Amino acid sequence: MYIVLMAGGVGTRFWPLSRRSRPKQLLSIVGSKSMLRLTFERIRPLTDPEKILVITNIELKKAIEEELPEIPPDNIIGEPQGRNTAPCIGLSAAVVKTRAGEDEVMVVLPADHLISDSGNFRATIKVGADFASKNDTLITIGIKPSYPETGYGYIQISDLRHKQNKKSIYKVRAFAEKPNTETAERFLKSGDFFWNSGIFIWRTGKILEEMDEHLPELSSDLEKIAKAIGKKSFKKVVEEVYSHTRSISIDYGVMEAANDVSVIAADFNWNDLGSWEAVYNISPKDNRGNVIHSSKNILINAQNNYFYAKNKMIAAVDVEDLVVVEMDDAILICRKEKSQNVKSVVDYLVRKGMEKYL
């Protein structure tokens, strides 16, 4: 079994802490270890480091090699530019097929999710890998929702296909985009919708077959890459392919179009930490509901806030439901429930050419 960690994101929703040179997956957002390190340690018991690939931005390759010295440098592959998840997964599948053949099972997962129940997580992966090795299907992991979250995509299940070690695998009826609150509440009440975790399991040959059918241009490009694997021309060929290949997600490009898709109904504690509010929700709080990362602070009638200060004292008076993040060169202030919109600040900085803040 090969495991692929997708670690190419730039973490725009965690600006100003997250920067191009040190994005979300390399930050110690929870505890003392980076999100990438936590993910590696979680999946390490499932396979050898020689069978773990990391797909990342070429500019982060060295930093990730330093963060994960156990993984062979050739297994850390840099994309010349981000093209969403379908090209990323296609690139990794081409490498796995060349090394291990089309029957090798692949597990693909983001490198920056928080999963506290590691044993349950690994048990779920093992059941999925066993089912994928014996069945010609694409598998994703669905998380049983505990509240009507509007920041996640959803998966609707239909018929039960398999049950093993108390893990149920269903046929997927439909994928749903991030819903509004009313729709999310309806999904929760129905009982047949799960959060889309973005974790996938399949035979390498199966995902490449589906790409050939639904993303033929990408499939053609992957054939060029496959011929260069292990050769000096590999980097140059990848650069040429990525200069024109379409940016598209694996969900939209393949999963929603494929005929045979399965979902494992998982119940481990999962969070994709997609915003400062998500970090606030899982963090220890004082008796007024404040999360404080600051060596010095004065809080007067302040409640339900998230405060992060790198060097300065924080003084807050008569405020609530705020996110305040202080760095040497920038300060973020926003309403907690609107913290996903921090990405718009990064978009503005890009448009205005304010590179020093990125």
Secondary structure, 3 states (H helix, E strand, C coil): CEEEEEECCCCHHHCCCCECCECHHHCCCCCCCCHHHHHHHHHHHHCCHHHEEEEEEHHHHHHHHHHCCCCCHHHEEEECCCCCHHHHHHHHHHHHHHHHCCCCEEEEEECCCEECCHHHHHHHHHHHHHHHHHCCCEEEEEECCCCCCCCCCEEEEEEEEEEECCEEEEEEEEEECCCCHHHHHHHHHHCCEEEEEEEEEEEHHHHHHHHHHHCHHHHHHHHHHHHHCCCCCHHHHHHHHHCCCCCCCHHHHHHCCCCCEEEEEECCCEECCCCHHHHHHHCCCCCCCCEEECCCEEEECCECCEEEECCCCEEEECCECEEEEECCCCEEEEEHHHHHHHHHHHHHHHHCCCHHHC
